[in-house]
Amino acid sequence: MYEILEKKELAANVFSMDIRAPRVAKSAKPGQFVILRADERAERIPLAICDYDTERGSVNIVFQVNGTSTKKIAEYEKGQAFADFAGPLGQPSKLVSENLENLKNNRMLFIAEGIGVASVYPEVKWLHECGIDADVIVSCKYKKRFDNGKRI
């Protein structure tokens, strides 16, 4: 089974989970995804691999609750396990197959917003491990919040 090693709520209805999945972690490359199914009755949900740790045998996913299935996944806690966690799936980022010397001669810039920031991380991490610098612009929207008429 695919045990939850860590769970964090990053923002309202946005969660990060480290899942024990040694085979997936060993094979994962930037840009790939997994299919998660909470239990036998749940839908299969595709989620980007946001990070992986081959030594620990874990894969990190970040998701936003926006329906019944993601709500069910968010209700799981550390120590519980999912029925299915298949991957890595999809084609890796094209950066992985590029000539490293060519990549070193280019300036890399990533732009991400909101939950999309999590899926950029594996590519930037891979570039850094290969000795290639990359810049990341993270965009966020500022929302004024009020409590009893006072801005907080």
C-alpha positions in Angstrom: 0.0 0.0 0.0 1.0 3.6 -0.5 1.4 5.1 2.9 1.2 8.9 3.6 4.5 9.8 5.2 3.8 13.5 5.6 0.8 15.8 5.1 0.7 19.6 5.1 -2.0 22.0 4.4 -0.3 24.7 2.4 -3.3 27.0 2.0 -7.0 26.7 2.3 -7.9 23.4 0.5 -4.3 23.0 -0.9 -2.4 20.0 0.4 1.1 18.5 0.0 1.6 14.8 0.7 4.7 12.6 0.7 3.7 9.1 -0.3 5.8 6.0 0.2 6.3 4.7 -3.4 9.9 3.5 -3.8 9.5 2.2 -7.4 7.9 5.4 -8.5 10.5 7.6 -6.8 13.3 5.6 -8.4 11.9 5.9 -11.9 10.5 9.5 -11.7 11.8 12.3 -14.0 10.8 15.9 -14.0 7.5 16.5 -15.8 5.9 13.2 -15.1 2.7 12.4 -13.2 1.0 9.7 -11.1 -2.5 8.3 -11.0 -3.8 8.1 -7.4 -6.9 6.3 -6.3 -7.9 6.7 -2.6 -9.9 3.5 -2.3 -11.7 0.8 -4.4 -14.7 3.1 -5.0 -12.8 6.3 -5.7 -12.0 7.9 -9.1 -8.5 7.8 -10.5 -6.9 11.3 -10.2 -3.9 12.3 -12.2 -1.5 14.5 -10.2 1.9 16.0 -11.1 5.0 14.6 -9.3 6.2 17.7 -7.4 9.3 16.0 -6.0 10.8 12.6 -5.4 13.3 11.2 -3.0 15.0 8.0 -4.1 16.8 7.4 -0.8 13.6 7.7 1.2 11.5 6.1 -1.5 8.9 8.8 -1.5 7.0 11.0 -4.0 5.5 14.4 -3.2 2.2 15.5 -4.7 0.4 18.8 -4.3 -3.3 19.1 -5.0 -6.2 21.4 -4.5 -9.6 20.2 -3.2 -12.1 20.9 -6.0 -14.4 17.9 -6.1 -15.5 14.7 -4.3 -12.4 12.7 -5.1 -9.8 15.3 -4.1 -11.9 16.0 -1.0 -11.6 12.3 -0.1 -7.9 12.3 -0.7 -7.5 15.4 1.6 -9.3 13.5 4.4 -6.5 10.9 4.5 -4.0 11.5 7.3 -0.3 10.6 7.9 0.0 6.8 8.3 -3.0 6.0 6.2 -2.5 4.4 2.7 -4.1 4.8 -0.7 -5.4 1.9 -2.7 -3.4 2.7 -5.9 -0.5 5.0 -6.8 0.6 4.3 -10.4 3.4 6.0 -12.2 5.5 7.6 -13.2 3.5 8.3 -16.3 3.8 10.7 -19.2 6.8 12.0 -21.0 9.5 13.6 -19.0 10.3 17.2 -19.5 12.1 17.9 -22.8 14.9 19.4 -20.7 15.9 15.9 -19.5 16.8 14.8 -23.1 18.6 17.9 -24.1 22.4 18.1 -24.3 23.6 19.5 -21.0 26.3 21.6 -22.6 23.7 23.3 -24.7 21.5 23.9 -21.7 24.4 25.5 -19.8 24.7 28.0 -22.6 21.1 29.2 -22.2 19.4 31.2 -19.5 16.4 29.3 -18.0 13.3 31.2 -16.7 10.3 29.5 -15.2 7.1 31.4 -14.5 4.4 29.8 -12.3 1.4 30.8 -10.3 -0.6 29.2 -7.5 -0.6 25.5 -7.3 1.3 25.4 -10.6 4.5 26.4 -8.7 4.7 22.8 -7.3 5.1 21.2 -10.7 7.9 23.6 -11.8 10.1 22.5 -8.8 11.3 19.1 -10.2 12.6 20.8 -13.4 14.4 23.5 -11.5 15.8 21.0 -9.0 17.0 18.7 -11.9 18.7 21.7 -13.6 20.4 22.7 -10.3 21.7 19.1 -9.8 23.2 19.3 -13.3 25.0 22.6 -12.5 22.6 24.8 -14.5 21.2 27.9 -13.0 17.5 28.8 -13.5 15.4 31.7 -12.4 11.8 31.3 -11.2 9.2 34.0 -11.1 6.4 33.1 -8.7 3.2 35.0 -9.1 0.5 35.3 -6.5 -2.6 37.4 -6.2 -3.0 39.6 -3.2 -6.5 39.5 -1.7 -7.6 42.0 0.9 -9.2 40.3 3.9 -11.5 41.9 6.4 -12.6 40.7 9.8 -15.4 42.7 11.5 -14.7 45.6 9.2 -11.0 45.7 10.0 -8.4 44.8 7.3 -6.2 41.8 8.4 
